[in-house]
Amino acid sequence: MGKGGSIILRTFAKLNLCLDVLRKREDGYHEIDSLFQTISLFDRMIVKITRGDGCLKLESNVEIENNIIERIWRLVNITDYDAHVLLEKNIPIGAGLGGGSSNAAGFLIALKVFRFISEIDAFELAKSVGSDVPFFLYGGTAIVSGRGEVIEKVEPLEGFNVDVYFPGFSISTKEAYGKLSAEWFGKAPMKATELYEAYRSKDLEKIKSGTYNIFEKVIPEELLDRIEVLRNENPAALTGSGSAYFVLTPQGKYHFTKKGVEIDAFEED
């Protein structure tokens, strides 16, 4: 069984370097084709595990509704230890940057480090709490399909920088999917695998033409205008279902990372 201690982690944001929806499935989910990439924008998480009776205390610098960490704690059903999670949020919520999923992966990795769950357990739990969460257990670069749970790990992309913009409001993923029209499905200029190869060969013109997000068809016009201004010079797009967007630029504040979660410090009792 597990042991107590404390761990400090960085849980990184992700970008959809491209995102297309191929079809709506009979189960209500949508099939996607996307190139995922983690970047150096991160939340800081401190997890402390002590002897107790199964209580979870979660503190954050922002209010979080329906927190995914609480769902994980209920699922693992640990009754003889308590968990205290301190979360410093830097990744905007409801922005398509995967902050909540990244936090969930960080918590699963902490539970794995403290030997409460196995690596297989972590992956199964990740799949059960969110489509993006399995990706963040590994991070880096991946070609993602299915409803987001089919992850093809590829050699991490390096040497790229981005600026990320948050317009100050969130977009509901459920509502965004609900606005999509089937006639738009599968219309990306290239597949995620082809865009990945363009990045590998540093073919900036091809990267620019392949940087695409279907959800730009359903976002406010003012937001699309901001993206189009950036796109005049560099590859730029919405990420996820929004509302954040990014531009690839050598002077960008954030760089591509090789992991979804990094452990900064660890101490076992």
C-alpha positions as CSV (number, residue, x, y, z in Angstrom):
1,M,0.0,0.0,0.0
2,G,1.0,3.6,-0.4
3,K,2.9,5.9,2.0
4,G,2.7,9.5,3.0
5,G,4.9,12.4,1.9
6,S,4.8,15.5,-0.2
7,I,5.4,16.2,-3.9
8,I,5.6,19.4,-6.0
9,L,4.6,19.2,-9.6
10,R,4.3,21.4,-12.7
11,T,1.3,20.5,-14.8
12,F,1.6,21.9,-18.3
13,A,-0.9,23.3,-20.8
14,K,-1.5,21.9,-24.2
15,L,-2.2,23.3,-27.6
16,N,-4.1,21.7,-30.5
17,L,-1.7,22.5,-33.3
18,C,-4.5,21.3,-35.5
19,L,-8.0,20.1,-34.6
20,D,-10.6,18.6,-37.0
21,V,-13.8,16.7,-36.2
22,L,-14.4,13.8,-38.5
23,R,-17.9,12.6,-37.4
24,K,-20.3,12.4,-34.6
25,R,-20.6,8.8,-33.2
26,E,-23.7,6.9,-32.3
27,D,-22.7,7.2,-28.6
28,G,-22.8,11.0,-28.9
29,Y,-19.1,11.6,-28.8
30,H,-17.2,13.1,-31.8
31,E,-14.2,11.5,-33.6
32,I,-11.3,14.0,-33.8
33,D,-8.0,14.2,-35.6
34,S,-5.6,16.5,-33.8
35,L,-1.9,17.2,-33.1
36,F,-1.5,17.8,-29.4
37,Q,1.6,19.6,-28.0
38,T,2.4,20.5,-24.4
39,I,3.9,23.9,-23.7
40,S,5.7,25.6,-20.8
41,L,2.7,27.4,-19.4
42,F,2.0,25.5,-16.2
43,D,0.0,25.2,-13.0
44,R,2.0,24.4,-9.8
45,M,0.6,21.7,-7.6
46,I,1.7,20.6,-4.2
47,V,0.2,17.3,-2.9
48,K,0.7,16.2,0.7
49,I,-0.4,12.7,1.8
50,T,-0.7,12.0,5.5
51,R,-2.3,9.3,7.7
52,G,-6.0,10.0,8.1
53,D,-9.4,8.8,7.2
54,G,-9.8,9.4,3.5
55,C,-10.4,13.2,3.5
56,L,-9.4,15.4,0.6
57,K,-8.6,19.1,1.1
58,L,-8.2,21.2,-2.1
59,E,-7.0,24.8,-2.0
60,S,-6.6,27.0,-5.1
61,N,-6.0,30.6,-6.0
62,V,-9.1,30.5,-8.2
63,E,-12.6,28.9,-7.6
64,I,-13.0,25.6,-9.5
65,E,-16.4,24.0,-10.0
66,N,-16.8,20.2,-10.4
67,N,-13.1,19.7,-9.8
68,I,-11.7,16.6,-11.5
69,I,-9.3,16.0,-8.6
70,E,-12.2,15.4,-6.3
71,R,-13.6,12.8,-8.7
72,I,-10.3,11.0,-8.9
73,W,-10.1,10.9,-5.1
74,R,-13.6,9.4,-4.8
75,L,-12.7,6.7,-7.4
76,V,-9.5,5.6,-5.8
77,N,-11.3,5.3,-2.4
78,I,-8.3,5.6,-0.1
79,T,-9.7,5.4,3.4
80,D,-6.5,5.4,5.7
81,Y,-4.7,8.5,4.3
82,D,-5.7,12.1,3.7
83,A,-4.7,14.3,0.7
84,H,-4.1,18.0,0.8
85,V,-3.7,19.6,-2.6
86,L,-2.5,23.2,-3.1
87,L,-3.1,24.3,-6.6
88,E,-1.7,27.5,-8.1
89,K,-3.6,28.1,-11.3
90,N,-1.8,29.9,-14.1
91,I,-3.6,28.2,-17.0
92,P,-7.0,29.9,-17.7
93,I,-10.0,27.8,-17.1
94,G,-12.4,26.9,-20.0
95,A,-9.9,28.1,-22.5
96,G,-9.0,24.9,-24.5
97,L,-5.6,24.7,-22.9
98,G,-6.4,21.5,-20.9
99,G,-5.6,22.9,-17.5
100,G,-8.1,20.8,-15.6
101,S,-7.0,17.6,-17.4
102,S,-3.3,18.5,-16.8
103,N,-4.1,18.9,-13.0
104,A,-5.8,15.6,-13.0
105,A,-2.8,13.9,-14.6
106,G,-0.6,15.5,-12.0
107,F,-2.7,14.2,-9.2
108,L,-2.7,10.7,-10.7
109,I,1.1,10.8,-11.0
110,A,1.4,11.9,-7.4
111,L,-0.8,8.9,-6.3
112,K,1.4,6.6,-8.4
113,V,4.6,8.0,-6.9
114,F,3.2,7.4,-3.4
115,R,2.3,3.8,-4.6
116,F,-1.5,4.0,-4.1
117,I,-2.1,3.2,-7.8
118,S,-0.1,1.5,-10.6
119,E,0.7,2.9,-14.0
120,I,-2.1,0.9,-15.5
121,D,-4.5,2.1,-12.8
122,A,-3.5,5.7,-13.6
123,F,-4.2,5.3,-17.3
124,E,-7.6,3.6,-16.7
125,L,-8.6,6.3,-14.2
126,A,-7.4,9.0,-16.6
127,K,-9.7,7.6,-19.3
128,S,-12.6,7.5,-17.0
129,V,-12.5,11.2,-15.8
130,G,-11.7,13.0,-19.1
131,S,-10.9,12.6,-22.7
132,D,-7.7,14.7,-22.6
133,V,-6.3,13.3,-19.3
134,P,-4.5,10.2,-20.7
135,F,-2.5,12.5,-23.0
136,F,-1.2,14.5,-20.0
137,L,0.2,11.5,-18.3
138,Y,2.9,11.5,-21.0
139,G,2.6,14.9,-22.7
140,G,5.0,16.1,-25.3
141,T,3.7,15.6,-28.9
142,A,1.0,13.2,-29.9
143,I,-1.4,12.5,-32.7
144,V,-4.8,12.1,-31.1
145,S,-7.9,10.5,-32.4
146,G,-11.1,8.7,-31.3
147,R,-12.8,11.0,-28.8
148,G,-9.4,12.1,-27.6
149,E,-8.4,8.8,-25.8
150,V,-6.5,7.3,-28.8
151,I,-3.0,8.6,-28.3
152,E,-0.2,8.0,-30.8
153,K,3.0,9.1,-29.1
154,V,5.5,10.5,-31.5
155,E,9.0,12.0,-31.2
156,P,8.6,15.3,-29.3
157,L,8.8,18.4,-31.4
158,E,11.6,20.8,-30.3
159,G,12.8,24.3,-31.1
160,F,9.4,26.0,-31.4
161,N,8.0,28.9,-29.4
162,V,4.5,30.3,-29.1
163,D,2.6,33.2,-27.6
164,V,-0.8,32.3,-26.1
165,Y,-3.7,34.7,-25.7
166,F,-6.7,34.5,-23.4
167,P,-9.6,36.8,-24.4
168,G,-10.9,37.0,-20.8
169,F,-13.9,34.7,-21.3
170,S,-14.4,31.0,-21.4
171,I,-16.2,28.8,-23.9
172,S,-18.2,25.7,-23.0
173,T,-16.8,22.7,-24.8
174,K,-20.2,21.0,-24.8
175,E,-21.9,24.1,-26.3
176,A,-19.2,24.5,-28.9
177,Y,-19.6,20.9,-30.1
178,G,-23.3,21.4,-30.2
179,K,-22.9,24.3,-32.7
180,L,-20.9,22.3,-35.2
181,S,-22.5,21.3,-38.5
182,A,-21.8,17.9,-40.0
183,E,-21.0,19.6,-43.3
184,W,-17.8,21.0,-41.8
185,F,-16.5,17.6,-40.6
186,G,-13.3,16.4,-42.1
187,K,-12.4,19.6,-44.0
188,A,-9.0,20.3,-42.5
189,P,-6.4,21.2,-45.1
190,M,-4.2,18.2,-44.0
191,K,-4.2,15.4,-41.5
192,A,-2.5,15.7,-38.1
193,T,0.2,13.2,-39.3
194,E,1.1,15.5,-42.2
195,L,1.2,18.6,-40.1
196,Y,3.5,16.7,-37.7
197,E,5.9,15.9,-40.5
198,A,5.8,19.6,-41.6
199,Y,7.0,20.5,-38.0
200,R,9.7,17.8,-38.2
201,S,11.1,19.3,-41.4
202,K,10.5,22.9,-40.1
203,D,8.5,23.7,-43.3
204,L,6.9,26.9,-42.0
205,E,4.8,27.5,-45.1
206,K,3.2,24.0,-44.8
207,I,2.9,24.5,-41.0
208,K,1.0,27.8,-41.7
209,S,-1.4,26.2,-44.2
210,G,-2.0,23.1,-41.9
211,T,-2.7,25.1,-38.7
212,Y,-6.4,24.6,-38.4
213,N,-9.2,24.4,-35.9
214,I,-12.8,23.6,-36.8
215,F,-14.2,25.4,-33.8
216,E,-13.1,28.8,-35.3
217,K,-16.4,28.4,-37.3
218,V,-18.5,28.8,-34.2
219,I,-16.6,31.4,-32.1
220,P,-17.5,35.1,-31.8
221,E,-16.5,37.1,-34.8
222,E,-14.4,39.5,-32.8
223,L,-12.3,36.6,-31.5
224,L,-11.8,35.2,-35.0
225,D,-10.7,38.6,-36.2
226,R,-7.9,38.6,-33.6
227,I,-6.7,35.2,-34.8
228,E,-6.8,36.3,-38.4
229,V,-4.6,39.3,-37.7
230,L,-1.9,37.0,-36.2
231,R,-2.4,34.6,-39.0
232,N,-1.4,37.2,-41.6
233,E,2.2,36.7,-40.5
234,N,2.6,33.4,-38.7
235,P,0.8,30.1,-38.0
236,A,-2.1,30.9,-35.6
237,A,-5.3,29.2,-34.4
238,L,-7.7,28.6,-31.7
239,T,-6.8,25.8,-29.3
240,G,-9.3,23.2,-28.3
241,S,-12.8,24.6,-28.4
242,G,-11.5,27.9,-27.2
243,S,-11.4,30.5,-26.0
244,A,-7.6,30.8,-26.0
245,Y,-5.6,31.0,-29.2
246,F,-1.9,30.9,-30.1
247,V,0.6,32.1,-32.6
248,L,3.9,30.3,-33.5
249,T,6.7,32.8,-33.4
250,P,10.5,32.6,-32.6
251,Q,10.1,35.2,-29.9
252,G,7.2,33.4,-28.2
253,K,7.0,33.4,-24.4
254,Y,6.4,29.6,-24.2
255,H,8.3,26.7,-25.7
256,F,7.2,23.1,-26.5
257,T,7.8,20.6,-23.7
258,K,8.5,16.9,-23.8
259,K,6.3,16.0,-20.8
260,G,2.8,16.8,-19.6
261,V,3.8,16.8,-15.9
262,E,7.2,17.5,-14.3
263,I,8.1,16.6,-10.7
264,D,10.0,19.4,-9.1
265,A,10.5,17.9,-5.6
266,F,9.5,14.8,-3.7
267,E,9.8,13.7,-0.1
268,E,8.5,10.5,1.3
269,D,7.6,10.1,5.0
